[in-house]
Structures are given as structure tokens and as C-alpha cells.
Amino acid sequence: MRNAEISIQLELLPELESQLSTEALRLNLPLSEYILRVLSIRKVLSNPPKTGAELVAYWQSKGVINSRPDISVYLERALPPTPIIV
């Protein structure tokens, strides 16, 4: 099966359009891109990862892990400081 793009026109109820627009705006995405993302995760929503390992495997399969080289959070800054016992 070939990957082919198709164009679909949706008529949304005003309340649903408002909700989707609000969520898209919060993520700084165009409404059309946000709707594509929502549709693309439908399989995950019906069978979500049940363990941390499954979640990491899912993130890896989607290219999320190491996808943001502009974020430079070091482990030392991410963890709470080690208490000093006197």
C-alpha cells in the first residue's frame, strides 16, 4: 500500500472546533496539524503502553527520544540535591 496524501474537509460542531483550536493554540500548532496528530495517535489511545519500558519503546519508535538537541538539561540539574548528613 502506497503512502498517498488525501484532502478531507470536516464540518465540526462549533464547540468541538473551539476545543480543538484551543488545544492547538496551546501547543502553538495550526489546527490542521493538531488534528492530524490527534488522528495519528488513535492506535495508542486504544491500547496505551502499560509499563515504563513499553512507553519508552513507543517514544523511540516515534523518534521522540533525543529529538530535541536544543534542550540541554543535565542529570545533575534534573535531580534534587543530595542531602548532606552531619
Residue pairs with C-beta under 8 A, 6 or more apart in sequence:
10 35
12 20
20 31
20 34
20 35
20 38
21 31
23 34
24 30
24 31
24 33
24 34
24 35
27 34
29 37
44 58
49 55
49 57
49 58
56 65
59 65
